[in-house]
Amino acid sequence: MSPASHFVATITVILEDVEPQVRRKLIVPLNLRMDRLHIVLQIAFGWTDSHLYEFRYQDIGWGVPDHDFGTDLRDASKATLLRVLQETNARAITYLYDFGDGWEHTIRINFICEPEPGALYPQLILAEGRTPPEDIGGPPGFELFLEAINDPSHDDHAEMREWYLENGFDPRLVDVDAIEGELKRYARKWNPKAKAK
């Protein structure tokens, strides 16, 4: 096993084409499998893991292969972040969630370093912006949703509030405690040494 496999990567993940900006900064183990990185991103952004996903760099993709449809995706459960970075030399990769709505995230690798002794990973460093509701119609649908839900005179205001929530939608409000708690739960689950403590 390569010594680098014990290192961690600080990453910044931005949900593209959404205003106000939705961004997360995380520290993840380099030996994290890509299917588990998908789970980390679902937690960090508050998605519900109800749709397919894909990581992509140029013409290479990782996700859940579907051989019935002749997909060219590599199996995300058989690749680690380290292997993806070594194979591609990428400093940024794309994470696409929900092929219908097309939520595209850019994952930038900020830097790689040794982990802090005794620390559990993944960790959330920064969370900005609330993730759009699922099945809202992608970035254009989210823009219309924000207009409707925050404007009492909008034709769709009552319907959107009834469909989604009664108390409005604050696009800047992020439940950081919930994200950190769930990431900690997975960090313990994925780290055998932490289980033993």
C-alpha positions as CSV (number, residue, x, y, z in Angstrom):
1,M,0.0,0.0,0.0
2,S,1.3,3.4,-1.0
3,P,2.2,5.8,1.9
4,A,0.0,8.4,0.2
5,S,-3.0,6.2,0.9
6,H,-2.9,7.3,4.5
7,F,-3.0,11.0,3.6
8,V,-6.0,13.2,3.5
9,A,-7.2,15.7,0.9
10,T,-8.8,19.0,1.6
11,I,-11.5,19.6,-1.1
12,T,-13.8,22.4,-2.1
13,V,-17.1,21.4,-3.7
14,I,-19.3,23.9,-5.5
15,L,-22.8,23.3,-6.8
16,E,-22.7,24.9,-10.3
17,D,-25.2,27.3,-11.8
18,V,-26.9,28.1,-8.5
19,E,-27.3,31.5,-6.7
20,P,-26.7,32.1,-4.0
21,Q,-23.6,29.9,-4.1
22,V,-23.8,26.5,-2.5
23,R,-20.3,25.4,-1.4
24,R,-18.7,22.9,1.0
25,K,-15.1,22.4,2.1
26,L,-14.2,19.0,3.4
27,I,-11.3,16.9,4.5
28,V,-11.5,13.3,3.2
29,P,-9.1,10.3,3.3
30,L,-7.3,9.8,0.0
31,N,-8.1,6.0,0.3
32,L,-11.9,6.8,0.5
33,R,-13.7,4.7,-2.1
34,M,-15.6,6.8,-4.7
35,D,-19.0,5.3,-3.8
36,R,-18.3,6.5,-0.2
37,L,-17.2,9.9,-1.5
38,H,-20.7,10.0,-3.1
39,I,-22.2,9.4,0.4
40,V,-20.1,12.1,1.9
41,L,-21.3,14.6,-0.7
42,Q,-24.9,13.5,-0.2
43,I,-24.5,14.3,3.5
44,A,-22.6,17.5,3.0
45,F,-25.1,18.9,0.6
46,G,-28.2,17.4,2.2
47,W,-29.3,15.5,-0.9
48,T,-31.5,12.4,-0.3
49,D,-29.5,9.9,-2.3
50,S,-32.7,9.2,-4.4
51,H,-31.0,9.4,-7.8
52,L,-28.1,8.1,-9.8
53,Y,-24.7,9.8,-9.7
54,E,-21.4,9.9,-11.6
55,F,-17.9,11.2,-11.1
56,R,-16.3,12.4,-14.3
57,Y,-12.9,13.6,-15.5
58,Q,-12.8,14.2,-19.2
59,D,-14.0,11.0,-20.9
60,I,-13.6,8.7,-17.8
61,G,-16.6,8.2,-15.4
62,W,-17.1,6.4,-12.1
63,G,-20.5,5.4,-10.7
64,V,-22.9,2.5,-10.7
65,P,-22.4,0.5,-13.9
66,D,-25.5,-0.7,-15.7
67,H,-24.4,-3.4,-18.2
68,D,-28.0,-3.7,-19.5
69,F,-27.7,-0.2,-20.9
70,G,-24.1,-0.5,-22.1
71,T,-22.8,2.2,-19.8
72,D,-19.1,3.0,-19.9
73,L,-18.9,3.9,-16.2
74,R,-16.3,2.3,-14.0
75,D,-17.5,0.9,-10.7
76,A,-17.2,3.6,-8.0
77,S,-16.9,0.9,-5.3
78,K,-13.7,-0.4,-6.9
79,A,-11.8,2.9,-7.1
80,T,-10.5,5.3,-4.4
81,L,-10.0,9.0,-4.6
82,L,-6.2,8.4,-4.6
83,R,-6.4,6.0,-7.6
84,V,-8.6,8.4,-9.5
85,L,-6.2,11.3,-8.9
86,Q,-3.2,9.1,-9.8
87,E,-4.8,7.9,-13.0
88,T,-6.0,11.2,-14.2
89,N,-3.6,13.8,-12.6
90,A,-6.7,15.8,-12.1
91,R,-6.9,18.8,-9.8
92,A,-10.6,19.0,-10.2
93,I,-13.3,16.4,-11.1
94,T,-17.1,16.7,-11.7
95,Y,-19.7,15.1,-9.6
96,L,-23.1,14.8,-11.3
97,Y,-26.1,13.9,-9.1
98,D,-29.6,13.2,-10.6
99,F,-29.3,12.8,-14.3
100,G,-32.7,14.4,-14.8
101,D,-32.3,17.6,-12.8
102,G,-28.5,17.6,-13.6
103,W,-27.0,18.9,-10.4
104,E,-23.4,19.4,-11.3
105,H,-20.7,19.9,-8.7
106,T,-17.1,20.8,-9.2
107,I,-14.7,19.1,-6.8
108,R,-11.4,20.9,-6.5
109,I,-8.4,19.3,-4.7
110,N,-6.9,22.1,-2.6
111,F,-4.1,20.2,-1.0
112,I,-3.0,16.8,0.3
113,C,-1.3,16.3,3.7
114,E,-0.9,13.8,6.6
115,P,-3.9,13.4,8.8
116,E,-3.9,14.9,12.3
117,P,-3.2,12.1,14.9
118,G,-6.4,10.6,16.3
119,A,-8.6,12.7,14.0
120,L,-11.6,11.1,12.3
121,Y,-12.4,11.8,8.6
122,P,-14.3,12.9,6.7
123,Q,-14.7,16.3,8.3
124,L,-16.7,19.4,7.3
125,I,-14.6,22.6,7.3
126,L,-17.1,25.1,5.7
127,A,-20.7,25.1,4.6
128,E,-22.2,27.9,2.6
129,G,-25.6,28.0,1.0
130,R,-28.6,25.7,1.3
131,T,-29.0,22.9,-1.2
132,P,-32.0,23.1,-3.5
133,P,-35.0,20.8,-2.9
134,E,-34.9,17.5,-4.8
135,D,-36.8,17.1,-8.0
136,I,-37.2,20.9,-8.4
137,G,-36.1,20.9,-12.0
138,G,-32.3,21.6,-11.8
139,P,-30.8,25.1,-11.6
140,P,-33.6,26.7,-13.7
141,G,-36.3,25.1,-11.6
142,F,-34.6,26.2,-8.4
143,E,-34.4,29.8,-9.7
144,L,-38.2,29.8,-10.4
145,F,-38.8,28.1,-7.0
146,L,-37.0,30.8,-5.1
147,E,-38.9,33.5,-7.0
148,A,-42.2,31.9,-6.2
149,I,-41.7,30.9,-2.6
150,N,-40.3,34.2,-1.5
151,D,-42.8,36.5,-3.3
152,P,-46.3,36.4,-1.9
153,S,-47.6,38.1,-5.1
154,H,-46.2,35.3,-7.4
155,D,-48.8,33.1,-9.1
156,D,-47.2,29.9,-7.8
157,H,-46.4,31.2,-4.3
158,A,-49.2,29.4,-2.4
159,E,-48.6,26.1,-4.4
160,M,-44.9,26.1,-3.7
161,R,-45.4,26.8,0.0
162,E,-47.9,24.0,0.3
163,W,-45.7,21.6,-1.7
164,Y,-42.5,22.4,0.0
165,L,-42.9,24.2,3.3
166,E,-45.0,26.7,5.2
167,N,-42.2,28.9,6.6
168,G,-40.4,29.9,3.5
169,F,-36.9,28.8,2.2
170,D,-33.8,30.6,3.3
171,P,-31.1,29.8,0.7
172,R,-28.4,30.8,3.1
173,L,-29.4,28.6,6.0
174,V,-27.3,25.5,6.5
175,D,-27.7,22.9,9.3
176,V,-24.0,22.5,10.0
177,D,-24.6,20.5,13.2
178,A,-26.6,17.9,11.3
179,I,-23.9,17.6,8.6
180,E,-21.1,17.2,11.1
181,G,-23.0,14.7,13.2
182,E,-23.8,12.5,10.2
183,L,-20.2,12.7,8.8
184,K,-18.9,11.7,12.2
185,R,-21.3,8.7,12.3
186,Y,-19.9,7.5,8.9
187,A,-16.3,8.3,9.9
188,R,-16.7,5.9,12.9
189,K,-18.4,3.3,10.7
190,W,-15.7,3.3,8.1
191,N,-12.8,3.4,10.6
192,P,-12.2,0.1,12.3
193,K,-9.9,1.6,14.9
194,A,-12.6,4.2,15.9
195,K,-15.1,1.4,16.4
196,A,-12.8,-0.3,18.9
197,K,-12.6,2.9,21.0
